[in-house]
Amino acid sequence: MPQLNPNPWFFIMLTSWLTFSFIIQPKLLSFTPYNPLSNKTPLPTKTTPWTWPWF
């Protein structure tokens, strides 16, 4: 059964994970987000109830 032969696919998977882990991931993590998190507590929003005309 050729599906059980890991010879070509294991090397491809290992190479792709190593490429992602050592090359692509550090480049992606070096970007700073546009909206950094703030330490301010959010203000509670005051909501008014909706007055339904048919009730």
C-alpha positions in Angstrom: 0.0 0.0 0.0 1.7 3.2 -1.1 -0.2 5.4 1.4 1.8 3.9 4.3 5.1 4.8 2.7 6.2 8.0 4.5 9.3 8.3 2.5 8.5 11.4 0.2 5.7 12.9 2.4 7.5 13.0 5.7 10.4 14.9 4.2 8.0 17.4 2.6 6.1 17.9 5.8 9.2 18.3 7.9 10.7 20.8 5.4 7.6 22.9 5.3 7.3 23.0 9.1 10.9 24.0 9.5 10.6 26.7 6.9 7.5 28.1 8.6 9.0 27.8 12.1 12.4 29.3 11.4 11.9 31.7 8.5 8.3 32.8 8.1 7.1 32.9 11.7 9.8 35.3 13.0 9.1 37.7 10.1 5.4 37.6 10.9 5.9 38.1 14.6 8.1 41.1 14.1 5.3 43.3 12.8 3.7 45.6 15.2 -0.1 45.7 15.3 -1.8 48.9 14.1 -4.1 49.0 17.1 -2.0 48.2 20.2 -3.9 47.1 23.3 -4.5 49.8 25.9 -4.7 49.5 29.6 -7.7 51.7 30.0 -10.9 50.2 31.3 -13.7 50.5 28.9 -16.5 52.8 29.9 -19.9 51.1 30.2 -22.3 52.2 27.5 -25.6 53.5 28.6 -28.4 51.9 26.6 -32.0 53.2 26.4 -34.8 50.7 25.9 -36.5 50.6 22.6 -40.1 51.8 22.7 -42.1 49.6 20.4 -45.1 51.4 19.0 -47.4 48.4 18.9 -47.1 47.5 22.6 
